[in-house]
Amino acid sequence: MMIIAFSDKTSKMLPRVVCKKFKHCAPIVRTDCGLVMYHFVRRGHIYKIKLRDCDIRRMTQMGWKFCYINGECNRYFNPHRAMTCVGLTKRAIGIHRWQIQTPDSLYKYLN
């Protein structure tokens, strides 16, 4: 199972202008050592943040929304080649739709 997290907050200027509701997204993958969130900072800089189940509840309280996806992370997933947080998430899921460019459109596609 994978979890895709969506937030309406970001430190970057372009998503604040372009995106209506959600301005950031991040894939959360279950690994042998628990949950890991791949947080996109900029191209080539992806932080792996280890999470516990209580962290998901805390993120929910802070306004994050989640989409739960059946299936595993794309086995050819290379997070360091992504250009945006949406590109990173699409790589993790294995989506190849060029129309999905913003966190809003990704959220609509998954729901």
Residue pairs with C-beta under 8 A, 6 or more apart in sequence:
1 30
1 68
1 69
1 70
1 71
2 27
2 28
2 29
2 30
2 68
2 69
2 71
2 72
2 73
2 92
2 93
3 27
3 28
3 35
3 56
3 66
3 67
3 68
3 69
4 25
4 26
4 27
4 28
4 66
4 67
4 69
4 89
4 93
4 106
4 110
5 25
5 26
5 27
5 28
5 37
5 59
5 64
5 65
5 66
6 22
6 24
6 25
6 64
6 65
6 66
6 67
6 103
6 106
6 107
7 22
7 23
7 24
7 25
7 26
7 63
7 64
7 65
8 21
8 22
8 23
8 63
9 23
9 24
9 63
10 16
10 23
10 24
12 23
15 23
15 24
15 102
15 103
16 23
18 102
19 102
19 103
19 104
20 104
21 104
21 107
22 65
22 102
22 103
22 104
22 106
22 107
23 103
24 85
24 103
25 85
25 86
25 89
25 103
25 106
25 107
26 37
26 38
26 39
26 40
26 85
26 88
26 89
27 37
27 38
27 73
27 88
27 89
27 92
27 93
28 35
28 36
28 37
28 38
28 51
28 56
29 35
29 36
29 38
29 73
29 92
30 36
33 50
34 50
34 51
34 52
35 50
35 51
35 52
35 53
35 55
35 56
36 48
36 49
36 50
36 51
37 48
37 49
37 51
38 46
38 47
38 48
38 49
38 79
38 88
38 92
39 46
39 47
39 48
39 49
40 46
40 79
40 82
40 84
40 85
40 88
41 47
43 82
43 83
44 80
46 79
46 80
46 82
46 88
56 66
59 66
60 66
65 107
67 107
67 110
67 111
69 93
69 110
73 92
74 91
74 92
74 93
74 94
77 91
77 92
78 91
79 88
79 91
79 92
81 91
82 88
82 91
84 101
85 103
86 100
86 101
86 102
86 103
86 105
86 106
89 106
90 96
90 97
90 100
90 106
95 109
97 109
99 105
100 106
100 109
